Amino acid sequence: MVSPSGIQTSVSVRRIPFLLSVASIAGVVELTGGAWDINWHIVQRPETFLTPPHIVLYSGALLLLLTTLAMVIFARTGLRGKVARTFGLIMIGVLTQLGAGGFDNWWHSTFGPDNSFSPPHILLISGMVVATFGIVLSFRTLRTPFEPNTEPSLLWIPHAISFVALNFSIWGLFWVLSYPGFTKDALLSGIWQRVIVSGAYTFLVPFIAIMSAIVVGRRGSATITFLVGGISVQAVNLFMDRFSLEALIFFPIFVLPGILTDILHPRSLARSLLAGLILSAYGFFPGDIVASMTGDPFVQWLLFLPVFEVSGLVAGLFGYLASLKVNSWAGNMSIHSHLTKDRLIVG
């Protein structure tokens, strides 16, 4: 069969978009388990390998492994080059995580309860970052032949969802590097710890929103990313017995960064910087994270306002440049998506 874009496709190859969509959901399930595990540690519940958060986490990882294996097998019948390499990237990330799972089991058996900054946790989260970025990149590469301009497609929706797992995996990496343990002191103390932590988490919101908007290339993509991310956060609250109907009133706060980004439509560097600056206001919301990491009961918002603004601008710049790199490497999706020296226009 020949697709409208002229790409020769077999029945096996045509299954790959569905499998990649399942992989996107599996990544969200896995990282939701990871977020649950962090909260499990915070309240210092009994820690063994087979805790409920670990079961959810590794179930998602196993599903991701199976779908990736199937994609690699099917890709051998008709897909080569960049698409196949992105599947390999996912596989490397998943195998790293599964290896970290065995390492973590041995670590618990040998040393007992551990802290977040442990070798198996570092290995696990690094594998998560690699795998989730591989999913994002696979969607962008795969949509080139499978989503020609002449045919509408819903493949962009799971592509937008894949940024949820990428967001959570980078968040987890920030966590273990900036706050090494639940019973140990932070690596840095006082003002420097608060500046670094505030800047890192402020950076992440606009960075993910801008990348979702540009790389997915559809209005509404950033909104979907933050909508699904917000649902995942509320699921963790439910698992931790913290869910309340009153909290639903504030649920739009989780989605607002995506909505604002889609309205701004950051298709140029200037718009990306503007989006980053506006979304830097979300630096105020991780205040409880900063307080829990530093032991400071109050975050001096006015003092950290310049930190938020600089982080937002840096996120706008890096989000834009990273999106250009991804889109340039993957190839243009349609005749309406093209790159110039100073701006990216997404149709």
C-alpha positions in Angstrom: 0.0 0.0 0.0 1.2 3.5 -0.8 0.3 6.3 1.5 -0.9 9.7 0.2 2.6 11.0 0.9 4.1 8.4 -1.5 5.5 6.2 1.3 5.3 2.4 0.7 3.6 0.9 3.8 2.8 -2.6 4.8 0.1 -3.8 7.1 2.7 -4.3 9.9 4.0 -0.7 9.4 0.5 0.7 9.5 0.2 -0.7 13.1 3.0 1.4 14.3 1.1 4.6 14.9 -1.3 2.7 17.2 1.5 1.0 19.0 3.3 4.4 19.5 0.1 5.9 20.9 -0.1 3.0 23.4 3.5 3.7 24.3 2.6 7.3 25.0 -0.1 6.2 27.4 2.2 3.7 29.0 4.8 6.4 29.6 2.2 8.5 31.4 1.1 5.5 33.5 4.8 4.8 34.4 5.6 8.4 35.4 2.3 8.7 37.4 3.6 5.7 39.3 6.9 7.6 39.7 5.2 10.7 41.0 3.2 8.5 43.4 6.5 6.9 44.6 8.0 10.3 45.4 4.9 11.2 47.5 5.1 7.7 49.1 8.7 8.5 50.2 7.7 12.0 51.5 5.2 10.6 54.0 7.8 7.9 54.8 5.5 4.9 54.3 7.0 1.4 54.5 9.5 1.1 51.6 10.1 -2.2 49.8 10.4 -3.0 46.2 6.8 -4.2 45.7 5.0 -1.1 46.9 1.8 0.0 45.0 3.7 2.9 43.3 6.4 0.6 42.1 3.8 -1.8 40.7 2.2 1.0 38.7 5.6 2.3 37.7 7.0 -1.0 36.4 3.7 -2.1 34.9 3.9 1.0 32.7 7.5 0.3 31.9 6.7 -3.3 31.0 3.9 -2.2 28.6 6.3 0.4 27.1 8.8 -2.4 26.6 6.3 -4.7 24.8 5.0 -2.0 22.5 8.5 -0.8 21.7 9.6 -4.4 20.9 6.5 -4.7 18.6 7.4 -1.4 16.9 11.0 -2.5 16.3 9.8 -5.8 14.8 7.2 -4.2 12.6 9.6 -1.4 11.5 11.9 -4.0 10.0 9.3 -4.7 7.3 9.2 -1.3 5.9 10.6 1.6 8.0 14.3 2.5 8.1 16.5 5.4 9.0 15.4 8.0 11.5 12.2 6.4 12.5 13.9 3.1 13.4 16.6 4.9 15.3 14.0 6.7 17.5 12.5 3.3 18.4 16.0 2.2 19.4 16.3 5.3 21.6 13.0 4.2 23.4 14.3 0.7 23.8 17.6 1.9 25.3 15.6 4.0 27.8 13.2 1.2 28.7 16.0 -1.4 29.1 17.9 1.0 31.4 14.8 1.4 33.5 14.3 -2.4 33.8 17.9 -2.8 34.7 17.5 -0.1 37.3 14.5 -2.0 38.7 16.6 -5.1 39.3 19.3 -2.9 40.7 16.8 -1.2 43.0 15.5 -4.6 44.3 19.0 -5.7 45.1 19.7 -2.3 46.7 16.7 -2.6 49.0 17.6 -6.1 49.9 21.2 -5.1 50.8 20.8 -1.6 52.3 17.1 -1.4 53.3 15.0 1.7 52.7 16.8 4.2 50.5 16.7 7.9 49.7 15.8 9.5 46.4 19.5 10.2 45.6 20.5 6.6 45.2 22.3 4.9 42.2 19.3 2.8 41.1 17.0 5.9 41.3 19.4 8.0 39.2 19.7 5.2 36.7 15.9 4.7 36.6 15.0 8.4 36.0 17.8 8.8 33.4 16.2 5.9 31.5 12.8 7.6 31.8 14.1 10.8 30.3 15.7 8.9 27.4 12.6 6.8 26.8 10.1 9.6 27.0 12.2 11.8 24.7 12.4 8.9 22.3 8.6 8.7 22.2 8.3 12.4 21.5 10.9 12.2 18.8 9.4 9.0 17.3 6.0 10.7 16.9 7.5 13.7 15.2 9.5 11.6 12.8 6.7 9.2 12.2 4.1 11.9 11.5 6.1 13.0 8.4 5.0 10.0 6.2 1.9 9.0 8.1 0.2 12.4 8.4 0.3 14.1 5.0 -1.3 17.5 4.7 -4.1 16.1 2.5 -5.5 13.9 5.2 -6.7 14.9 8.7 -5.2 12.7 11.5 -5.6 12.4 15.2 -2.0 11.2 15.7 -1.1 14.6 17.1 -3.2 14.0 20.2 -1.1 11.1 21.6 1.9 13.1 20.5 0.8 15.9 22.8 0.2 13.4 25.6 3.8 12.1 25.2 5.1 15.4 26.5 3.4 14.7 29.9 5.7 11.8 30.5 8.7 13.8 29.3 7.7 16.6 31.7 7.4 14.3 34.7 10.7 12.5 33.9 12.6 15.8 33.8 10.8 16.9 36.9 11.9 13.7 38.7 15.5 14.2 37.6 15.4 17.8 39.0 14.0 16.3 42.2 16.7 13.8 42.9 19.5 16.2 41.9 18.2 19.1 43.9 16.9 17.3 46.9 18.8 14.1 47.4 16.9 12.5 50.2 13.9 12.3 52.4 15.9 12.0 55.6 19.1 13.7 54.5 19.9 17.4 54.1 19.8 19.1 50.8 23.0 19.4 48.8 22.8 23.2 49.1 21.4 25.3 51.9 19.9 28.6 52.3 19.5 31.1 49.5 21.4 29.1 46.9 19.2 26.1 47.3 16.1 28.2 46.9 17.4 30.0 43.9 18.4 26.8 42.1 15.2 24.9 42.9 12.9 27.9 42.1 14.7 28.5 38.8 14.6 24.8 37.7 10.9 24.2 38.3 10.0 27.6 36.9 12.0 26.7 33.7 10.1 23.4 33.2 6.6 24.7 32.7 7.2 27.1 29.8 9.8 24.8 28.3 7.4 21.8 28.0 4.5 24.1 26.9 6.5 25.7 24.1 8.0 22.4 22.9 4.6 20.8 22.8 3.1 23.7 20.8 5.9 23.9 18.2 6.9 20.2 17.9 3.4 18.8 17.7 2.4 21.7 15.5 -1.3 21.9 16.3 -3.2 24.5 18.3 -4.5 22.8 21.4 -1.5 20.5 21.8 -0.1 22.3 24.8 -3.6 22.4 26.4 -3.9 18.6 26.0 -0.4 18.2 27.5 -1.2 20.1 30.6 -4.8 18.8 30.9 -3.5 15.2 31.0 -0.7 16.2 33.3 -3.2 17.8 35.7 -5.3 14.6 35.7 -2.2 12.6 36.5 -1.4 14.9 39.5 -5.0 14.5 40.8 -4.8 10.8 40.4 -1.7 10.8 42.7 -3.6 12.9 45.2 -6.4 10.4 45.1 -3.9 7.5 45.7 -2.4 9.4 48.6 -5.8 10.2 50.2 -5.4 13.9 49.5 -8.1 14.3 46.9 -10.9 16.6 47.6 -13.8 18.2 45.6 -12.5 21.6 46.8 -9.2 20.9 45.0 -11.1 20.6 41.7 -11.8 24.3 41.9 -8.1 24.9 41.3 -7.8 22.3 38.6 -7.8 25.0 35.8 -4.5 26.2 37.2 -2.9 23.0 35.9 -4.3 23.6 32.4 -3.8 27.3 32.1 -0.2 27.2 30.9 -1.2 25.1 28.0 -4.1 27.3 27.1 -2.0 30.5 27.3 0.7 28.9 25.1 -1.8 27.8 22.5 -3.3 31.3 22.5 0.2 32.9 22.1 1.0 30.3 19.4 4.8 30.6 19.8 5.9 30.1 16.2 8.7 32.7 16.5 11.5 33.3 18.9 9.9 36.6 20.1 6.6 34.8 20.9 8.4 32.0 22.6 10.2 34.4 24.8 6.9 36.2 25.6 5.3 32.9 26.5 8.3 32.0 28.7 8.0 35.4 30.5 4.3 35.1 31.1 4.5 31.5 32.2 7.3 32.3 34.6 4.5 33.5 36.9 4.1 29.8 37.7 7.3 30.1 39.7 5.0 31.2 42.5 3.2 27.8 42.6 6.1 25.5 43.4 6.6 27.5 46.6 5.5 24.5 48.7 8.1 22.4 46.8 10.8 24.9 47.6 9.8 25.1 51.2 9.8 21.3 51.6 13.2 21.1 50.0 14.8 23.8 52.0 12.9 23.7 55.3 12.0 27.3 54.8 8.4 27.9 55.8 8.0 30.9 53.5 9.3 31.6 50.1 10.2 35.3 49.6 8.3 35.8 46.3 9.4 39.4 45.6 13.0 38.3 46.1 12.7 35.5 43.7 10.6 37.3 41.1 13.8 38.1 39.0 14.7 34.4 39.2 11.3 33.4 37.8 11.6 35.9 35.0 15.1 34.9 34.0 14.1 31.2 34.1 11.1 31.9 32.0 13.1 33.7 29.3 15.7 30.9 29.3 12.9 28.4 28.9 11.5 30.4 26.0 14.8 30.4 24.3 15.8 26.8 24.9 12.2 25.6 24.2 12.3 27.4 20.8 15.8 26.2 19.9 15.1 22.6 21.0 11.9 22.6 18.9 13.8 23.8 15.9 16.4 21.1 16.3 13.8 18.4 16.7 11.7 19.5 13.7 14.7 20.0 11.5 16.1 16.6 12.3 12.7 14.8 11.9 11.8 16.6 8.6 8.9 18.9 7.8 5.5 17.4 8.3 3.8 19.1 5.4 4.1 21.8 2.8 2.7 24.2 5.4 5.5 23.5 8.0 8.8 25.0 7.1 11.8 26.5 8.7 13.5 29.8 8.1 16.5 31.4 9.8 14.6 33.5 12.2 11.2 31.8 12.7 9.3 28.6 12.6 5.8 28.7 11.0 3.5 25.8 11.9 0.5 25.3 9.7 
